[in-house]
Structure formats: structure tokens, C-alpha cells
Amino acid sequence: MSQDEASAGTSAPAGGTPADGEQKKQDETADAQEQQRQEAWAARRALIAHGPEFVTPLARTATDIGRDQYGPTGGLVKGDVNYNFSLPYIRSEHLSGEVLPDDVEELAQVFHGCPSFDEALTRLKRGERIVVLSGGRDTGRRSAALMLLRCLKATPMRILDPPDSLSALPEQLDGAAGYVLLNLPTSRSHPLREPHLLGLRERLERTKGHLVITVEPSAALEDVPYVRWEPPGAEDMLRSHVTPRTGAEVWAGLCGLTPVKEFLARHQQPGEIAKFADQLVALHRGETDEETLAAYGKAAVAAQVSGWLTDHGRHLREKAFLISLAVFDKAPYAVTAECADRLYVELQRTANPREPAAIPVFGSSREDRLSLARARGYVGTEVTEWGPLIGRYFAEFREADTARVLLEQVWNRHPSARPALVEWIQDLADDGRPLVRTRAASATALLAQADLSSAMALLIEPWADDDHFGSWLTAANALTMAQLLSVPTVLKILHDWCTEDYGDLEGRRWTAIRAYGLLGPVHYERALEALLDAIHRPHPHDDPEADEDEAEEYAKEEAQQFADALELLLLAVRDRVLSTLAERLAGDRALRTHALLAFLQACKQSDERTGRPIVLDWYAEATAAVDNTAARHLVLFWEAALTDRARTSEALRILRGWVLTAGGDPRSEAALASLLPALGAQPTNHQRISHLLRAVRDATKPPSPVAKRLLAQIPAR
């Protein structure tokens, strides 16, 4: 029985002392952390599976890495885009008073109808005096209301003030032919009911007037009929704005321009379309160029985000949902909404500490919330640690850059939100779900892109300085993704943390080591160079006067951290890292310990799709290649592991597992039929391999046929 097996089989007596119980708890905690650290490759998979799209370079194959070293991330905006466009003028929806006839006629020149408009107009022409339009803000409801009244020749028109009480609304009807009441406020305790409309109808009947009321999709309506407002298509609206000034023939050429197609693909709102139409007409007249037109379309995203965050009519809970969607873009909607409410509680604590956040359990529909956020929902497959879950409902912003812009503006333009945002992200980092923890790190990376020093001080450094492995991992993931976003000085931070003496702040060293392991597919040369440098540097715990127990604990932690990082580099980059390590394996004692542990950890990992051992498949591919250098290096590592007294038992256990799983896998059996004889070339290893195969063969009845066949491949001595 091995020492490990003996330890595992020992249990404390039932009447153990409190000290025994405390020791058991410490052992269980250590075991749990050890199990986590054995999952370095699984943690990398989780980062790639659950992170935003900008983590994709980490999934590059060894073949991709061989072709080139990774450069700037394609498709990402780096730095500031310095286009001096002012925000579009936004008319106050609650500006009451008479509507000027000239404004109505000007609007009529560019207004484009739609089925929702036709339905509302039909109701009014049928004799109804009041129609309610239910739709999102900034979707053209005001324009539709005015055009409905114009079609009825209901002039003059008046915009009404939202009343403090619905019962006071009839008092505002002063004899005009048409009225518009925008964004009527309602709630569950004060819903709009049919009796509220009876007095209005009587007044309107006497004066032959009409009223159009607009409400948001979440409005509380009881027994009140309404028309669900869906605006016209973006291209139809843009055409209606452009053709009166250019003609239909010119429009046919303009609509095919790349900036126009990109603009329309973002599902723009009516106000933005009107502004873009002015720029498009200016292009036709030679007053601007296509580059400026394209830049204007991109600037519209920033303008829209700014409008969301500064809109006093948008509830704080919905702003929290926008921020949460920026963090969980392309993630399951339910997770986004759940975490949004947690953020709302934090924001409300900042905005009004005396008033607790009230969260409606059954509030707006998800479709309405996504519409207000200019996002879309879709059905997809969620990756989990138990396997894929098909049929999950995801949510994403329609414009790809919205998430980045929104987080940048929240972080830099609204610093009062920082305490709540930091508290929320830290809470996400402690969540039990890999998706949520990963998005906490990716959000931090985006905040680092906006303001590195603040993100470091408020989030990354506290995680790195913590004494918990999960916090180090979150910090490492955040710095890894920040580097993928080309945040300046990240590589310098990693190098300093990895190689310099930070006293008791050992977590920074472990954080940097893991980040280097993750960055292998994009910066393997710099990562490997830094790790080798760190392995050979003396540290305070090497001092003979240092506490012996503390030094031993530090050495164990360091060995595991270096092994995890080297394992990630080996599996992600493969031949180039393997070659560098193999060349130093015999003469570099400091590296040898970490490299052998890393190699054996790598040998335990299986391919997600095939279930076969990754390293065994790697060996099979290497033996089939014209240059068999990688195959020789893999054999060299196995020989070293089998002859290393600290690693022999573990190496044999792994080989035994490979033999057992090869019974139903001819490809794995073929690879072992090549590998095991190569390992048996040394007399000592020949004895070990032969004994292993005989033990596997004789452990079952009938004897294992695969072990029997593999044993026949080992030359007799």
C-alpha cells in the first residue's frame, strides 16, 4: 500500500478531540483546494466556454500557433475614436402645449406607416375616441400619435401634461380636436382602468375630439384595450427621410453603400435614423465622405448609451439590467436578469440608502426588457460542467460594441456608480457558477481597458492579495483577458508580479503564473521565458532563517502553481513548449520537478469530444509525422517520470488508466502499442511496464484482451 493510499484509508476515531475535528476540517479544506488546482485545464476550458467573444484567441490550436504569433485582436476597437459628433437633440416627451401645424406637416413628409399604425387608425376611424399605444421609449410613438391625429384632421393638437392623478386628466381637455398624452405613468397600485377613460370619452364625444395615449410595455392596464406599437423597419424609415430630398433613383444607389448597410444592421431607433439621414443626404450633396458617414454610425452607439444612462425617465432597475446585459452579453437571459436585480440592490443603496430596493417578482416580460435595451433573444445551447443544455434562451445586444461602450461609460462618466459596481462584481466572482465567475473577470478586463489603475486598485489587486485560490484565479483571468484587449502594461505587470519580491503578497506571484499559463496560445514565448526566469529566482522563503513550516507550505504551493501553468502551456502550445522543456529536463533540477508534475497532470486530461487522453493522441500524431522529434520528447518525459521516485507511482497509475480505456478504442490501443515498447527499452522501465500489463491482464476474468495484446508487443528480456 502506498503512503497516499495509507493516508486515504486512515480515519479519526469517533471520540476524537476538538483538535482532531479542527484538523479534519483543515484537511478537507486543503483537499478541496487541491482538487480545484488539479482542474487547471478544466478552468481554462470554462474561461473559453463562458467568456465573451474576445477570449476566442485562447482556443487557438497548436497548428495556428505554429503559423504565426498572435497580434492585435481583430474586430476590436483599440483606443479612443475621436469623432467630434454632438449627441442628437432629444425633445422632451413631456413638453406640453399646442403642437405647431408646420411641425406636423414637416413630420408628415418623412413619416412611414406600419401595421401597428394602421390598426390604431382603424380603431379611431371606427368611432373610438381614445387609443392606447403600448411600446418602448424612443420607438416613434410620439410621431405616430401626431400622424394618427393628422389623418383624422384633428387640429389643433395639444400635448397633455402627465397627471398626478388619473381622475384629474379630464380637466386638461380644453376643446382642442386632438390630444396626445405621452408615457402615462401607471403602477400595480395605480393601474389604468376602463372607468378612468369613461369621463375622457364623454368629454371627447361632446367636442368631437380624439386622444392618443402612449404607455411603456410594462404599464399596468386593467381591461383597457391597446395597440402594441411596433415601429416600421429601419430601412423603410431611412428611405422615407432620404427620398423627399434626393429622389427614389438616388436612394437606390445610397442604400447599397457599406456604411448604410452597417448602420441598418444595428436596428436603429427613429431618432437616430433621422440624424443619419441628414448625413446621408450630405454625402449625396458632396458635403461629407463615406469615412465620416461610417464614423457617425459608430458614434451613434455611444450617444445611445449615454442617453440610456442619463435618462431620468428610465427606472434604476432597468439601468441595472443594461449593465448586467453588458456583462452577460450572449449569456442565458435568466442569469442576466437575476444578476441585474442584485446590482439594482447595490445601486439603490447608493442612490437612496433609506429606501430599500423593491423588486417586482413578476415584472416586465423578457421581450419588453430586451426591446428597451435594444437587444435580442435567441435559443441556443449552454455549455455546463455536466454537458450541453439545449434550448436555453440567450440575450445579446444587437450592436456588438454596445457592451464595451456601456461599461466604459458607467465606469468613467458615472463614478458614483463605482462602489455599487465593484461590490456587485466581487459578489459575482464568489458565485458558484463558472459562467458568472468568468463574466466577473471579463467585466473587470473591460473596466481595465477603460481605466487600468482603478480596475487594478479596486478589483484585481484585492483578488490577487487574497488568500483564496479562487480569488487568484479570477485575478489571473481578468489580467489574461485584459491582455487580449491589448490593455497597455499588462505584460509588465505580470512579469513584475511573477519575478519580483512582494513580501507576503504571494498571491500576486501565483496570479501572474496562472495568467502566463493561460496566455500560451497568444504569447507562449514571453510566457515560457518569464516562467523559467521565475523558477530560477531565489525568494524570501529560501532564506535558511525563514520559518520551516511556512517555507514548506510555500514550496508546495509554488510547485503546484508552476506545474499548472506549464501544463496549460504544454496542452495549448504543444511541440514548441515540449521541445524547450525536454532540452532542459536532464540538466535543470529546478525545472525538472515542475515539468514532470506538469506533464503528468497533462496526461490526465481527455479530449472533450472523443474522450481519449489528449497526450496519447498527441503521441499518435507525432509518431505519424515526418519529423518525429515530438514523439521522442514525449517518450523522454515518460522515461523521466517512471524513473523519478516521487513520480513513479503516479505515472504507472496513468498508464494503467490508459490501458483500461483502450479496450474499446482501437486508436488508443495502437498508440499504446507504439509507446509502451519504446518505454520498455530501459531495463528498469521494461520490468515496470511488463508488470503493469500483467496486473491489468489478470485483474479481470476473463483476462483483459487489450492488456494481453499490448504485453505481446513488449520484447522479452
Secondary structure, 3 states (H helix, E strand, C coil): CCHHHHHHCCCCCCCCCHHHHHHHHHHHHHHHHHHHHCCHHHHHHHHHHHCCHHHHHHHCCHHHHHHCCCCCCCCCCCCCCCCCCCCCCCCCCCCCEEECHHHHHHHHCCCCCCHHHHHHHHHHHCCCCEEEEECCCCCCHHHHHHHHHHHCCCCCEEEECCCCCHHHHHHHCCCCCEEEECCCCCCCCCCEEHHHHHHHHHHHHHHCCEEEEEECCCCCEECCCCEECCCCCHHHHHHHHHHHHHCHHHHHHHCCCHHHHHHHHCCCCHHHHHHHHHHHHHHHCCCCCHHHHHHHHHHHHHHHHHHHHHCCCCCHHHHHHHHHHHHCCCEEHHHHHHHHHHHHHHHHHHHCCCCCCCCCCCCCCHHHHHHHCCEEEEEEEEEECCEEEEEEEEEEECCCCHHHHHHHHHHHHCHHHHHHHHHHHHHHHCCCCHHHHHHHHHHHHHHHHHCHHHHHHHHHHHHHCCCCHHHHHHHHHHHHHHHHCCCCCHHHHHHHHHHCCCCCCHHHHHHHHHHHHHCHHHHHHHHHHHHHHHHCCCCHHHCCCCCHHHHHHHHHHHHHHHHHHHHHHHHHHCHHHHHHHHHHHCCCHHHHHHHHHHHHHHHCCECCCCCCEHHHHHHHHHHHCCCCHHHHHHHHHHHHHHHCCCCHHHHHHHHHHHHHHHHHCHHHHHHHHHHHHHHCCCHHHHHHHHHHHHHHHHCCCCCCHHHHHHHHCCCCC
